[in-house]
Each structure stands twice: as C-alpha cells, then as structure tokens.
Amino acid sequence: MNASVKLVNGLSMMGKASSNHWVPMDAEEKVGGEEAASRPVELLLLGLGGCTGMDVVSIMKKKRVPFVDFEIDIEAERAEEHPRIYTKIKLTYKVYGKNIKEKDVERAIELSETKYCPASAMLRKSADIETTYEIIEK
C-alpha cells in the first residue's frame, strides 16, 4: 500500500492511498488550521470503526443474522502529554433487528477483535479497547 499527503492551504491537507480516493484533513484554528475537515487523529478512530464494523457486518451476513441496521459509537481518551496517543477506546456496537441471538453478535465482534481487524490490532498496542454491544428490537 502507498499513500501521499498534499498541502492545500495553511494546515489543510489532502491525502490519498492505494484506493485513489482523496481524504481532506485539517487542524483546529488555535494551532493554525481552518477547521475545514476531520483531524488526522479522528480519522484513526473512524478507521477503527470502519474496519471492525465491516468485519462484524460481513460475519453477521454470512451467519444470516437477521439485522436491519448497524452502527458503532466510539468514545476515546487521550494522554495528557504529547504525543497524546489514545489510551482508552470504548466501542459500542448497536445491532438493530428482530430475533437476533446474542451469541451471534458476540462471535462476530470476537472474530473482528482477535483475527480480522488490523486497525484494532494496531491500536491495542497503545490503548485499552473495551467493547460492548446492544441488540435493539426494530
């Protein structure tokens, strides 16, 4: 995989990787940014959510889990001192549908955490990652 990042203006940048899609990034005004896009460190959390979310959805589809909607809420804490890495991340998976078995959701999350999601594996090296889930009748 390759990636490149290009300065646009101030601290605003655009990045793209092997998929060839541009992603905007920016910083807070107080450090010279224009608040025009997501912060790079926020994109790490979004990447984690997308990585594990795609795993969980794919696994549940393969198991024919009758869900109709899915989302993940992510909360994170960062170190006080620079480089202000993530120290704690909480993922709350929300699975919507009827007659969903807890064991199916638990297994899908477990497989993502332990086998498939590289973003989770990398972030676990520096952050405590807690996972919970909710099954919401819909």
N, CA, C and O atoms as a GROMACS GRO file, in nm:
protein
  552
    1MET      N    1   0.085  -0.117   0.000
    1MET     CA    2   0.000   0.000   0.000
    1MET      C    3   0.089   0.123   0.000
    1MET      O    4   0.194   0.126   0.065
    2ASN      N    5   0.046   0.223  -0.073
    2ASN     CA    6   0.115   0.352  -0.078
    2ASN      C    7   0.015   0.461  -0.043
    2ASN      O    8  -0.105   0.445  -0.061
    3ALA      N    9   0.068   0.572   0.006
    3ALA     CA   10  -0.017   0.686   0.037
    3ALA      C   11   0.063   0.814   0.013
    3ALA      O   12   0.186   0.813   0.016
    4SER      N   13  -0.010   0.923  -0.010
    4SER     CA   14   0.057   1.053  -0.020
    4SER      C   15  -0.033   1.158   0.042
    4SER      O   16  -0.156   1.144   0.043
    5VAL      N   17   0.028   1.262   0.093
    5VAL     CA   18  -0.043   1.372   0.156
    5VAL      C   19   0.008   1.501   0.092
    5VAL      O   20   0.129   1.520   0.076
    6LYS      N   21  -0.085   1.589   0.056
    6LYS     CA   22  -0.051   1.714  -0.013
    6LYS      C   23  -0.106   1.833   0.064
    6LYS      O   24  -0.223   1.833   0.104
    7LEU      N   25  -0.023   1.932   0.085
    7LEU     CA   26  -0.065   2.057   0.149
    7LEU      C   27  -0.160   2.131   0.056
    7LEU      O   28  -0.133   2.145  -0.064
    8VAL      N   29  -0.272   2.179   0.111
    8VAL     CA   30  -0.369   2.256   0.034
    8VAL      C   31  -0.356   2.403   0.068
    8VAL      O   32  -0.336   2.487  -0.019
    9ASN      N   33  -0.368   2.434   0.201
    9ASN     CA   34  -0.362   2.573   0.246
    9ASN      C   35  -0.348   2.573   0.397
    9ASN      O   36  -0.415   2.494   0.464
   10GLY      N   37  -0.265   2.659   0.453
   10GLY     CA   38  -0.248   2.663   0.598
   10GLY      C   39  -0.201   2.527   0.648
   10GLY      O   40  -0.091   2.483   0.615
   11LEU      N   41  -0.286   2.461   0.726
   11LEU     CA   42  -0.259   2.324   0.768
   11LEU      C   43  -0.355   2.224   0.703
   11LEU      O   44  -0.350   2.105   0.733
   12SER      N   45  -0.440   2.272   0.613
   12SER     CA   46  -0.532   2.183   0.542
   12SER      C   47  -0.453   2.098   0.444
   12SER      O   48  -0.368   2.147   0.370
   13MET      N   49  -0.483   1.969   0.446
   13MET     CA   50  -0.413   1.876   0.359
   13MET      C   51  -0.513   1.778   0.298
   13MET      O   52  -0.623   1.758   0.350
   14MET      N   53  -0.472   1.718   0.189
   14MET     CA   54  -0.549   1.612   0.125
   14MET      C   55  -0.458   1.491   0.116
   14MET      O   56  -0.340   1.502   0.080
   15GLY      N   57  -0.515   1.376   0.149
   15GLY     CA   58  -0.437   1.254   0.139
   15GLY      C   59  -0.511   1.151   0.056
   15GLY      O   60  -0.634   1.150   0.052
   16LYS      N   61  -0.435   1.065  -0.009
   16LYS     CA   62  -0.496   0.952  -0.078
   16LYS      C   63  -0.401   0.835  -0.070
   16LYS      O   64  -0.279   0.850  -0.065
   17ALA      N   65  -0.461   0.717  -0.069
   17ALA     CA   66  -0.382   0.594  -0.062
   17ALA      C   67  -0.412   0.511  -0.186
   17ALA      O   68  -0.461   0.562  -0.286
   18SER      N   69  -0.382   0.384  -0.179
   18SER     CA   70  -0.392   0.296  -0.295
   18SER      C   71  -0.531   0.292  -0.358
   18SER      O   72  -0.542   0.264  -0.478
   19SER      N   73  -0.636   0.320  -0.282
   19SER     CA   74  -0.771   0.320  -0.338
   19SER      C   75  -0.796   0.442  -0.426
   19SER      O   76  -0.896   0.447  -0.498
   20ASN      N   77  -0.705   0.540  -0.422
   20ASN     CA   78  -0.709   0.659  -0.505
   20ASN      C   79  -0.825   0.754  -0.473
   20ASN      O   80  -0.872   0.825  -0.562
   21HIS      N   81  -0.870   0.756  -0.347
   21HIS     CA   82  -0.975   0.849  -0.304
   21HIS      C   83  -0.913   0.954  -0.213
   21HIS      O   84  -0.840   0.921  -0.119
   22TRP      N   85  -0.941   1.080  -0.241
   22TRP     CA   86  -0.888   1.188  -0.160
   22TRP      C   87  -0.963   1.201  -0.029
   22TRP      O   88  -1.086   1.188  -0.025
   23VAL      N   89  -0.892   1.225   0.078
   23VAL     CA   90  -0.949   1.246   0.211
   23VAL      C   91  -0.896   1.380   0.263
   23VAL      O   92  -0.775   1.399   0.274
   24PRO      N   93  -0.987   1.474   0.295
   24PRO     CA   94  -0.941   1.602   0.349
   24PRO      C   95  -0.907   1.590   0.498
   24PRO      O   96  -0.968   1.513   0.571
   25MET      N   97  -0.808   1.669   0.540
   25MET     CA   98  -0.768   1.674   0.682
   25MET      C   99  -0.737   1.818   0.716
   25MET      O  100  -0.691   1.895   0.631
   26ASP      N  101  -0.761   1.855   0.841
   26ASP     CA  102  -0.728   1.990   0.886
   26ASP      C  103  -0.704   1.988   1.036
   26ASP      O  104  -0.719   1.885   1.102
   27ALA      N  105  -0.668   2.102   1.089
   27ALA     CA  106  -0.641   2.118   1.232
   27ALA      C  107  -0.731   2.226   1.289
   27ALA      O  108  -0.803   2.295   1.216
   28GLU      N  109  -0.726   2.239   1.421
   28GLU     CA  110  -0.803   2.343   1.490
   28GLU      C  111  -0.747   2.481   1.455
   28GLU      O  112  -0.628   2.495   1.424
   29GLU      N  113  -0.833   2.581   1.461
   29GLU     CA  114  -0.789   2.719   1.435
   29GLU      C  115  -0.679   2.761   1.531
   29GLU      O  116  -0.585   2.830   1.491
   30LYS      N  117  -0.689   2.721   1.657
   30LYS     CA  118  -0.592   2.766   1.757
   30LYS      C  119  -0.449   2.720   1.729
   30LYS      O  120  -0.355   2.774   1.786
   31VAL      N  121  -0.432   2.622   1.641
   31VAL     CA  122  -0.297   2.578   1.605
   31VAL      C  123  -0.265   2.609   1.459
   31VAL      O  124  -0.164   2.561   1.407
   32GLY      N  125  -0.350   2.689   1.393
   32GLY     CA  126  -0.322   2.731   1.257
   32GLY      C  127  -0.406   2.666   1.149
   32GLY      O  128  -0.388   2.694   1.031
   33GLY      N  129  -0.498   2.582   1.189
   33GLY     CA  130  -0.586   2.519   1.091
   33GLY      C  131  -0.706   2.606   1.061
   33GLY      O  132  -0.720   2.716   1.115
   34GLU      N  133  -0.792   2.556   0.975
   34GLU     CA  134  -0.912   2.630   0.938
   34GLU      C  135  -1.040   2.556   0.979
   34GLU      O  136  -1.150   2.598   0.944
   35GLU      N  137  -1.025   2.446   1.054
   35GLU     CA  138  -1.142   2.366   1.096
   35GLU      C  139  -1.224   2.322   0.976
   35GLU      O  140  -1.347   2.316   0.983
   36ALA      N  141  -1.156   2.289   0.864
   36ALA     CA  142  -1.225   2.257   0.740
   36ALA      C  143  -1.246   2.108   0.716
   36ALA      O  144  -1.311   2.070   0.619
   37ALA      N  145  -1.191   2.024   0.802
   37ALA     CA  146  -1.204   1.880   0.781
   37ALA      C  147  -1.172   1.806   0.910
   37ALA      O  148  -1.137   1.868   1.011
   38SER      N  149  -1.183   1.676   0.906
   38SER     CA  150  -1.151   1.593   1.023
   38SER      C  151  -1.002   1.602   1.054
   38SER      O  152  -0.919   1.620   0.965
   39ARG      N  153  -0.971   1.590   1.182
   39ARG     CA  154  -0.832   1.585   1.226
   39ARG      C  155  -0.776   1.446   1.192
   39ARG      O  156  -0.851   1.348   1.196
   40PRO      N  157  -0.650   1.436   1.160
   40PRO     CA  158  -0.592   1.304   1.131
   40PRO      C  159  -0.613   1.203   1.244
   40PRO      O  160  -0.638   1.085   1.217
   41VAL      N  161  -0.603   1.246   1.368
   41VAL     CA  162  -0.621   1.153   1.480
   41VAL      C  163  -0.766   1.106   1.491
   41VAL      O  164  -0.792   0.995   1.538
   42GLU      N  165  -0.861   1.190   1.447
   42GLU     CA  166  -1.001   1.146   1.441
   42GLU      C  167  -1.019   1.038   1.336
   42GLU      O  168  -1.097   0.944   1.353
   43LEU      N  169  -0.945   1.052   1.226
   43LEU     CA  170  -0.954   0.952   1.120
   43LEU      C  171  -0.908   0.815   1.166
   43LEU      O  172  -0.952   0.713   1.114
   44LEU      N  173  -0.817   0.812   1.265
   44LEU     CA  174  -0.777   0.683   1.323
   44LEU      C  175  -0.897   0.614   1.387
   44LEU      O  176  -0.916   0.494   1.370
   45LEU      N  177  -0.978   0.690   1.462
   45LEU     CA  178  -1.098   0.631   1.524
   45LEU      C  179  -1.199   0.588   1.418
   45LEU      O  180  -1.259   0.482   1.429
   46LEU      N  181  -1.217   0.671   1.316
   46LEU     CA  182  -1.309   0.634   1.209
   46LEU      C  183  -1.260   0.510   1.136
   46LEU      O  184  -1.340   0.424   1.098
   47GLY      N  185  -1.130   0.501   1.117
   47GLY     CA  186  -1.072   0.382   1.053
   47GLY      C  187  -1.096   0.258   1.137
   47GLY      O  188  -1.128   0.152   1.083
   48LEU      N  189  -1.080   0.270   1.267
   48LEU     CA  190  -1.108   0.158   1.357
   48LEU      C  191  -1.253   0.117   1.345
   48LEU      O  192  -1.284  -0.002   1.332
   49GLY      N  193  -1.343   0.214   1.351
   49GLY     CA  194  -1.486   0.183   1.341
   49GLY      C  195  -1.521   0.119   1.209
   49GLY      O  196  -1.598   0.023   1.205
   50GLY      N  197  -1.467   0.171   1.100
   50GLY     CA  198  -1.494   0.113   0.969
   50GLY      C  199  -1.437  -0.027   0.955
   50GLY      O  200  -1.503  -0.115   0.900
   51CYS      N  201  -1.317  -0.047   1.005
   51CYS     CA  202  -1.251  -0.177   0.995
   51CYS      C  203  -1.329  -0.284   1.071
   51CYS      O  204  -1.364  -0.388   1.014
   52THR      N  205  -1.355  -0.260   1.198
   52THR     CA  206  -1.426  -0.360   1.277
   52THR      C  207  -1.573  -0.370   1.235
   52THR      O  208  -1.631  -0.479   1.237
   53GLY      N  209  -1.632  -0.258   1.196
   53GLY     CA  210  -1.772  -0.259   1.152
   53GLY      C  211  -1.792  -0.344   1.028
   53GLY      O  212  -1.887  -0.422   1.020
   54MET      N  213  -1.702  -0.330   0.932
   54MET     CA  214  -1.713  -0.411   0.810
   54MET      C  215  -1.695  -0.559   0.841
   54MET      O  216  -1.764  -0.644   0.784
   55ASP      N  217  -1.603  -0.589   0.933
   55ASP     CA  218  -1.587  -0.729   0.975
   55ASP      C  219  -1.715  -0.784   1.035
   55ASP      O  220  -1.765  -0.888   0.994
   56VAL      N  221  -1.768  -0.711   1.133
   56VAL     CA  222  -1.885  -0.759   1.208
   56VAL      C  223  -2.006  -0.775   1.115
   56VAL      O  224  -2.077  -0.875   1.122
   57VAL      N  225  -2.029  -0.677   1.029
   57VAL     CA  226  -2.142  -0.686   0.936
   57VAL      C  227  -2.123  -0.805   0.841
   57VAL      O  228  -2.217  -0.881   0.818
   58SER      N  229  -2.004  -0.820   0.788
   58SER     CA  230  -1.976  -0.931   0.696
   58SER      C  231  -1.998  -1.066   0.763
   58SER      O  232  -2.058  -1.156   0.704
   59ILE      N  233  -1.949  -1.080   0.884
   59ILE     CA  234  -1.964  -1.206   0.958
   59ILE      C  235  -2.111  -1.232   0.988
   59ILE      O  236  -2.159  -1.345   0.972
   60MET      N  237  -2.184  -1.130   1.032
   60MET     CA  238  -2.327  -1.150   1.062
   60MET      C  239  -2.405  -1.186   0.936
   60MET      O  240  -2.498  -1.267   0.942
   61LYS      N  241  -2.370  -1.126   0.822
   61LYS     CA  242  -2.438  -1.161   0.698
   61LYS      C  243  -2.412  -1.307   0.661
   61LYS      O  244  -2.503  -1.378   0.620
   62LYS      N  245  -2.287  -1.351   0.677
   62LYS     CA  246  -2.253  -1.490   0.648
   62LYS      C  247  -2.329  -1.586   0.738
   62LYS      O  248  -2.366  -1.696   0.696
   63LYS      N  249  -2.351  -1.545   0.863
   63LYS     CA  250  -2.425  -1.628   0.958
   63LYS      C  251  -2.576  -1.611   0.945
   63LYS      O  252  -2.653  -1.673   1.018
   64ARG      N  253  -2.618  -1.527   0.851
   64ARG     CA  254  -2.760  -1.497   0.825
   64ARG      C  255  -2.832  -1.440   0.949
   64ARG      O  256  -2.947  -1.473   0.977
   65VAL      N  257  -2.760  -1.355   1.020
   65VAL     CA  258  -2.820  -1.285   1.134
   65VAL      C  259  -2.920  -1.184   1.076
   65VAL      O  260  -2.884  -1.105   0.989
   66PRO      N  261  -3.046  -1.186   1.125
   66PRO     CA  262  -3.150  -1.101   1.065
   66PRO      C  263  -3.148  -0.955   1.113
   66PRO      O  264  -3.248  -0.906   1.165
   67PHE      N  265  -3.034  -0.887   1.096
   67PHE     CA  266  -3.027  -0.747   1.138
   67PHE      C  267  -3.073  -0.657   1.024
   67PHE      O  268  -3.061  -0.692   0.907
   68VAL      N  269  -3.126  -0.540   1.061
   68VAL     CA  270  -3.172  -0.444   0.960
   68VAL      C  271  -3.092  -0.314   0.962
   68VAL      O  272  -3.100  -0.234   0.868
   69ASP      N  273  -3.015  -0.292   1.068
   69ASP     CA  274  -2.932  -0.173   1.076
   69ASP      C  275  -2.818  -0.200   1.174
   69ASP      O  276  -2.824  -0.293   1.254
   70PHE      N  277  -2.714  -0.118   1.165
   70PHE     CA  278  -2.594  -0.140   1.245
   70PHE      C  279  -2.521  -0.008   1.260
   70PHE      O  280  -2.516   0.072   1.167
   71GLU      N  281  -2.465   0.015   1.377
   71GLU     CA  282  -2.379   0.132   1.399
   71GLU      C  283  -2.285   0.105   1.514
   71GLU      O  284  -2.306   0.013   1.593
   72ILE      N  285  -2.182   0.186   1.523
   72ILE     CA  286  -2.086   0.175   1.633
   72ILE      C  287  -2.066   0.315   1.691
   72ILE      O  288  -2.035   0.409   1.618
   73ASP      N  289  -2.084   0.327   1.822
   73ASP     CA  290  -2.048   0.451   1.892
   73ASP      C  291  -1.907   0.431   1.946
   73ASP      O  292  -1.876   0.326   2.003
   74ILE      N  293  -1.822   0.531   1.930
   74ILE     CA  294  -1.683   0.520   1.974
   74ILE      C  295  -1.651   0.636   2.066
   74ILE      O  296  -1.672   0.752   2.031
   75GLU      N  297  -1.602   0.604   2.184
   75GLU     CA  298  -1.554   0.704   2.279
   75GLU      C  299  -1.406   0.678   2.301
   75GLU      O  300  -1.363   0.563   2.308
   76ALA      N  301  -1.328   0.785   2.313
   76ALA     CA  302  -1.184   0.766   2.331
   76ALA      C  303  -1.127   0.867   2.429
   76ALA      O  304  -1.175   0.980   2.441
   77GLU      N  305  -1.023   0.823   2.497
   77GLU     CA  306  -0.946   0.911   2.586
   77GLU      C  307  -0.804   0.916   2.534
   77GLU      O  308  -0.750   0.817   2.484
   78ARG      N  309  -0.744   1.035   2.547
   78ARG     CA  310  -0.607   1.053   2.501
   78ARG      C  311  -0.517   1.092   2.617
   78ARG      O  312  -0.563   1.146   2.717
   79ALA      N  313  -0.389   1.064   2.603
   79ALA     CA  314  -0.290   1.101   2.703
   79ALA      C  315  -0.283   1.253   2.714
   79ALA      O  316  -0.306   1.324   2.616
   80GLU      N  317  -0.252   1.302   2.833
   80GLU     CA  318  -0.241   1.446   2.856
   80GLU      C  319  -0.117   1.505   2.789
   80GLU      O  320  -0.119   1.619   2.741
   81GLU      N  321  -0.010   1.427   2.785
   81GLU     CA  322   0.118   1.475   2.731
   81GLU      C  323   0.135   1.433   2.586
   81GLU      O  324   0.083   1.329   2.543
   82HIS      N  325   0.207   1.514   2.512
   82HIS     CA  326   0.236   1.481   2.372
   82HIS      C  327   0.322   1.357   2.364
   82HIS      O  328   0.416   1.342   2.443
   83PRO      N  329   0.294   1.268   2.275
   83PRO     CA  330   0.217   1.285   2.153
   83PRO      C  331   0.066   1.260   2.166
   83PRO      O  332  -0.001   1.241   2.065
   84ARG      N  333   0.013   1.260   2.285
   84ARG     CA  334  -0.131   1.250   2.313
   84ARG      C  335  -0.198   1.131   2.242
   84ARG      O  336  -0.300   1.145   2.175
   85ILE      N  337  -0.136   1.016   2.259
   85ILE     CA  338  -0.191   0.895   2.197
   85ILE      C  339  -0.323   0.856   2.263
   85ILE      O  340  -0.354   0.899   2.374
   86TYR      N  341  -0.400   0.774   2.192
   86TYR     CA  342  -0.521   0.718   2.253
   86TYR      C  343  -0.478   0.619   2.359
   86TYR      O  344  -0.394   0.532   2.335
   87THR      N  345  -0.536   0.632   2.477
   87THR     CA  346  -0.504   0.540   2.587
   87THR      C  347  -0.621   0.447   2.619
   87THR      O  348  -0.601   0.338   2.672
   88LYS      N  349  -0.742   0.491   2.586
   88LYS     CA  350  -0.860   0.410   2.613
   88LYS      C  351  -0.963   0.436   2.504
   88LYS      O  352  -0.992   0.551   2.470
   89ILE      N  353  -1.018   0.327   2.451
   89ILE     CA  354  -1.120   0.338   2.347
   89ILE      C  355  -1.234   0.244   2.384
   89ILE      O  356  -1.211   0.128   2.419
   90LYS      N  357  -1.355   0.295   2.375
   90LYS     CA  358  -1.473   0.212   2.402
   90LYS      C  359  -1.558   0.207   2.275
   90LYS      O  360  -1.600   0.310   2.223
   91LEU      N  361  -1.583   0.086   2.228
   91LEU     CA  362  -1.668   0.064   2.112
   91LEU      C  363  -1.800   0.005   2.158
   91LEU      O  364  -1.802  -0.096   2.229
   92THR      N  365  -1.910   0.068   2.120
   92THR     CA  366  -2.042   0.014   2.149
   92THR      C  367  -2.109  -0.018   2.016
   92THR      O  368  -2.150   0.071   1.941
   93TYR      N  369  -2.120  -0.148   1.989
   93TYR     CA  370  -2.184  -0.195   1.867
   93TYR      C  371  -2.334  -0.196   1.890
   93TYR      O  372  -2.381  -0.246   1.992
   94LYS      N  373  -2.409  -0.142   1.796
   94LYS     CA  374  -2.555  -0.141   1.805
   94LYS      C  375  -2.610  -0.218   1.685
   94LYS      O  376  -2.589  -0.179   1.570
   95VAL      N  377  -2.680  -0.326   1.715
   95VAL     CA  378  -2.735  -0.411   1.610
   95VAL      C  379  -2.886  -0.404   1.622
   95VAL      O  380  -2.943  -0.433   1.727
   96TYR      N  381  -2.951  -0.366   1.513
   96TYR     CA  382  -3.096  -0.348   1.511
   96TYR      C  383  -3.160  -0.462   1.434
   96TYR      O  384  -3.113  -0.501   1.327
   97GLY      N  385  -3.270  -0.516   1.488
   97GLY     CA  386  -3.343  -0.620   1.419
   97GLY      C  387  -3.429  -0.699   1.515
   97GLY      O  388  -3.444  -0.662   1.632
   98LYS      N  389  -3.487  -0.809   1.466
   98LYS     CA  390  -3.571  -0.896   1.549
   98LYS      C  391  -3.508  -1.034   1.555
   98LYS      O  392  -3.448  -1.082   1.459
   99ASN      N  393  -3.524  -1.096   1.670
   99ASN     CA  394  -3.476  -1.233   1.690
   99ASN      C  395  -3.326  -1.249   1.668
   99ASN      O  396  -3.281  -1.349   1.613
  100ILE      N  397  -3.250  -1.150   1.710
  100ILE     CA  398  -3.105  -1.157   1.698
  100ILE      C  399  -3.050  -1.227   1.822
  100ILE      O  400  -3.082  -1.191   1.934
  101LYS      N  401  -2.966  -1.326   1.799
  101LYS     CA  402  -2.907  -1.402   1.910
  101LYS      C  403  -2.779  -1.334   1.957
  101LYS      O  404  -2.694  -1.295   1.877
  102GLU      N  405  -2.769  -1.320   2.090
  102GLU     CA  406  -2.651  -1.256   2.148
  102GLU      C  407  -2.524  -1.326   2.106
  102GLU      O  408  -2.424  -1.261   2.075
  103LYS      N  409  -2.526  -1.459   2.104
  103LYS     CA  410  -2.404  -1.535   2.071
  103LYS      C  411  -2.354  -1.504   1.931
  103LYS      O  412  -2.233  -1.507   1.906
  104ASP      N  413  -2.444  -1.473   1.837
  104ASP     CA  414  -2.402  -1.439   1.701
  104ASP      C  415  -2.331  -1.305   1.697
  104ASP      O  416  -2.230  -1.289   1.628
  105VAL      N  417  -2.384  -1.208   1.769
  105VAL     CA  418  -2.320  -1.076   1.775
  105VAL      C  419  -2.186  -1.086   1.848
  105VAL      O  420  -2.087  -1.030   1.801
  106GLU      N  421  -2.184  -1.155   1.961
  106GLU     CA  422  -2.060  -1.170   2.037
  106GLU      C  423  -1.951  -1.236   1.954
  106GLU      O  424  -1.836  -1.194   1.958
  107ARG      N  425  -1.986  -1.340   1.879
  107ARG     CA  426  -1.888  -1.412   1.798
  107ARG      C  427  -1.834  -1.323   1.686
  107ARG      O  428  -1.715  -1.325   1.657
  108ALA      N  429  -1.921  -1.247   1.623
  108ALA     CA  430  -1.877  -1.158   1.516
  108ALA      C  431  -1.779  -1.053   1.569
  108ALA      O  432  -1.678  -1.024   1.505
  109ILE      N  433  -1.808  -0.997   1.684
  109ILE     CA  434  -1.720  -0.898   1.746
  109ILE      C  435  -1.587  -0.964   1.785
  109ILE      O  436  -1.480  -0.908   1.761
  110GLU      N  437  -1.595  -1.082   1.844
  110GLU     CA  438  -1.474  -1.154   1.886
  110GLU      C  439  -1.382  -1.183   1.767
  110GLU      O  440  -1.261  -1.164   1.775
  111LEU      N  441  -1.439  -1.229   1.656
  111LEU     CA  442  -1.358  -1.259   1.538
  111LEU      C  443  -1.293  -1.133   1.482
  111LEU      O  444  -1.177  -1.136   1.440
  112SER      N  445  -1.365  -1.022   1.482
  112SER     CA  446  -1.307  -0.897   1.436
  112SER      C  447  -1.190  -0.857   1.526
  112SER      O  448  -1.084  -0.820   1.477
  113GLU      N  449  -1.211  -0.864   1.656
  113GLU     CA  450  -1.109  -0.823   1.754
  113GLU      C  451  -0.984  -0.910   1.749
  113GLU      O  452  -0.873  -0.859   1.758
  114THR      N  453  -1.003  -1.040   1.736
  114THR     CA  454  -0.890  -1.132   1.753
  114THR      C  455  -0.828  -1.182   1.624
  114THR      O  456  -0.717  -1.234   1.625
  115LYS      N  457  -0.900  -1.167   1.511
  115LYS     CA  458  -0.850  -1.228   1.389
  115LYS      C  459  -0.842  -1.134   1.269
  115LYS      O  460  -0.744  -1.138   1.195
  116TYR      N  461  -0.942  -1.050   1.248
  116TYR     CA  462  -0.954  -0.982   1.120
  116TYR      C  463  -0.916  -0.835   1.114
  116TYR      O  464  -0.860  -0.792   1.013
  117CYS      N  465  -0.942  -0.756   1.215
  117CYS     CA  466  -0.928  -0.610   1.204
  117CYS      C  467  -0.786  -0.563   1.238
  117CYS      O  468  -0.747  -0.561   1.355
  118PRO      N  469  -0.707  -0.524   1.136
  118PRO     CA  470  -0.572  -0.476   1.164
  118PRO      C  471  -0.569  -0.342   1.239
  118PRO      O  472  -0.476  -0.317   1.316
  119ALA      N  473  -0.670  -0.258   1.218
  119ALA     CA  474  -0.674  -0.130   1.290
  119ALA      C  475  -0.686  -0.155   1.440
  119ALA      O  476  -0.619  -0.089   1.520
  120SER      N  477  -0.770  -0.250   1.478
  120SER     CA  478  -0.786  -0.285   1.618
  120SER      C  479  -0.656  -0.343   1.674
  120SER      O  480  -0.614  -0.307   1.784
  121ALA      N  481  -0.592  -0.431   1.599
  121ALA     CA  482  -0.467  -0.492   1.645
  121ALA      C  483  -0.360  -0.387   1.668
  121ALA      O  484  -0.285  -0.395   1.766
  122MET      N  485  -0.352  -0.287   1.579
  122MET     CA  486  -0.250  -0.182   1.595
  122MET      C  487  -0.281  -0.092   1.714
  122MET      O  488  -0.192  -0.062   1.794
  123LEU      N  489  -0.406  -0.048   1.725
  123LEU     CA  490  -0.440   0.044   1.834
  123LEU      C  491  -0.433  -0.023   1.970
  123LEU      O  492  -0.407   0.044   2.070
  124ARG      N  493  -0.456  -0.154   1.977
  124ARG     CA  494  -0.445  -0.227   2.103
  124ARG      C  495  -0.304  -0.222   2.162
  124ARG      O  496  -0.286  -0.244   2.282
  125LYS      N  497  -0.205  -0.194   2.080
  125LYS     CA  498  -0.067  -0.186   2.127
  125LYS      C  499  -0.046  -0.066   2.221
  125LYS      O  500   0.046  -0.067   2.303
  126SER      N  501  -0.133   0.036   2.208
  126SER     CA  502  -0.116   0.154   2.293
  126SER      C  503  -0.241   0.189   2.374
  126SER      O  504  -0.233   0.266   2.470
  127ALA      N  505  -0.356   0.135   2.337
  127ALA     CA  506  -0.480   0.172   2.403
  127ALA      C  507  -0.554   0.049   2.455
  127ALA      O  508  -0.550  -0.058   2.394
  128ASP      N  509  -0.619   0.067   2.568
  128ASP     CA  510  -0.710  -0.035   2.620
  128ASP      C  511  -0.839  -0.020   2.540
  128ASP      O  512  -0.903   0.085   2.544
  129ILE      N  513  -0.879  -0.125   2.468
  129ILE     CA  514  -1.001  -0.120   2.389
  129ILE      C  515  -1.107  -0.207   2.454
  129ILE      O  516  -1.090  -0.328   2.470
  130GLU      N  517  -1.216  -0.143   2.492
  130GLU     CA  518  -1.331  -0.210   2.555
  130GLU      C  519  -1.443  -0.219   2.453
  130GLU      O  520  -1.468  -0.123   2.380
  131THR      N  521  -1.509  -0.332   2.447
  131THR     CA  522  -1.622  -0.346   2.356
  131THR      C  523  -1.747  -0.388   2.431
  131THR      O  524  -1.743  -0.470   2.523
  132THR      N  525  -1.857  -0.330   2.391
  132THR     CA  526  -1.988  -0.369   2.440
  132THR      C  527  -2.081  -0.371   2.319
  132THR      O  528  -2.045  -0.324   2.211
  133TYR      N  529  -2.200  -0.425   2.339
  133TYR     CA  530  -2.296  -0.424   2.229
  133TYR      C  531  -2.436  -0.412   2.284
  133TYR      O  532  -2.463  -0.442   2.400
  134GLU      N  533  -2.524  -0.366   2.197
  134GLU     CA  534  -2.666  -0.357   2.228
  134GLU      C  535  -2.740  -0.419   2.112
  134GLU      O  536  -2.706  -0.396   1.996
  135ILE      N  537  -2.842  -0.499   2.143
  135ILE     CA  538  -2.932  -0.550   2.041
  135ILE      C  539  -3.061  -0.474   2.059
  135ILE      O  540  -3.122  -0.479   2.166
  136ILE      N  541  -3.102  -0.403   1.956
  136ILE     CA  542  -3.217  -0.315   1.964
  136ILE      C  543  -3.326  -0.371   1.872
  136ILE      O  544  -3.308  -0.383   1.751
  137GLU      N  545  -3.440  -0.404   1.934
  137GLU     CA  546  -3.552  -0.460   1.857
  137GLU      C  547  -3.606  -0.354   1.762
  137GLU      O  548  -3.636  -0.242   1.802
  138LYS      N  549  -3.618  -0.391   1.636
  138LYS     CA  550  -3.667  -0.296   1.537
  138LYS      C  551  -3.750  -0.372   1.434
  138LYS      O  552  -3.803  -0.312   1.340
   0.00000   0.00000   0.00000
